[in-house]
């Protein structure tokens, strides 16, 4: 009987030992899982931080709090300050009008000239576009992107404050509004090449120097702004979208953008990739070559859509001069025109996979711009566009010296 008791105690101890071991393993598993979870959280937090939602209300990144700007390097303006800077948001200071709202020129108390964009559009989309611009531009830093200096967010009053670009948008210089043509400077070939390169560098930064990449989604000539010396910067990031991390991947989203600039595969499927921006860039390159708007229903059949009309001429050396902007008056190098036309043709290919990366576009344009810089001052395509008085984006003279 005593032997049976001893055997029972041994079994009891063995079972207890097994229980202890299993409990230890379970605890270790929980700790390992918790540690792995913390690791993933830390890894995710080190990625490029973006707004919580895009303009469609989709979750796309880390939480956004536009009220806190200490870690963004942005100045938080009061409504009173911006009201004073813009002369009470005077109509005479309106320099532009977009989907977001009106843009005013202004002068801050320290003398800096600024552009103040006021959110006129009520509702959720306007709020989300405001958040996207603040979150993105507070983290994106490139000499080829328009700088956001600060913002105001007081109740329903949402305003963005940018550096002032004295020569407004590229679009207005390519096709000046009627009655104000004398205010705008006709862009020569050298200046157009430089604008093409600087705009390309802006997209290259977004696509290849930021991780995950950022897709502009509304790249067009009116969103390329020019400073006093006609240097270009990409602007208006209200529709920007976080791109795919996987090479060759896409994000599915509601189709937004501007007619004539939207890539065909994005328009048909809602599949958005950096190559969608490349297509839009190709359209802008065609505008620089031809001086034509992307869609013009007033033109004869066959010429109404810029891409389809231009494509048949771009790869033919003899025909390419037929589509050149008459405003250039033939003052360009045919060799350079052929090269730029070839780049444009690749960018607007119907199949996204056949389009180049923006880094490839930049590398193709750099030698052309360098060649312009080395050209003697007397050469026709080496002459620099004269500086114009600072103008607003509706053609009114502003800050004239």
Secondary structure by P-SEA (a helix, b strand, c coil): caaaaaaaaaaaaaaaaaaaaaaaaaaaaaaaaaaaaaaaaaaaaacccccccccccccccccccccccccccbbbbcaaaaaaaaccccccccccccccbbbbbbccccbbbbbbbbcccccaaaaaaaaaaaaaaaccccccccccccccccccbbbbbcccccccccccccccccccccccccccaaaaaaaaaaaaaaaaaaccccccbbbcccccccccccccccbbbbccccccccccccccbbbbcccccccccccccccccccccaaaaaaaaaaaaaaaaccccccccccccccccccccccccccccccccccccccccccccaaaaaaaaaaaaaaacccccccccaaaaaaaaaaaaaaaaaccccccccccccccccccccccccccc
